[in-house]
Amino acid sequence: MKKLFSILIAATVLAAPMAQAQSRHDDRPGHRTMERTVTTKKVIIKKHRWDRGQRLSAAERRNIIDRRDYRRHSLREPGRGQRWVRVNNQYLLINVANGIIIGLSGAR
């Protein structure tokens, strides 16, 4: 029993330096392994439903497309102080001064 135990301890002592030697040789510049991580970005599309009487903020009014060619899109003529704007797939008739939605129309 003592002989078996001493052989196991000797094998462990001899195997430890060999394991360390293998890890040192893997760090050479020619033998490096690169790990590549790929991240995916999740895009959330937030759809908004517009109604009459809602107010567009100044930031929203800056990022919308102004439609001066309203006849081309079969929209009625805006009154004084009003304009048509396109937001996503809707046309909104808004008051220029305060941004309140006066009318709505779907894009054609």
Secondary structure, DSSP 8 states (H G I E B T S, - for coil): -HHHHHHHHHHHHHHHHHHHHHHHHTTSGGG--------------------TT-B--HHHHHTSEEES-TTTTT-----TTEEEEEETTEEEEEETTT-BEEEEEE--
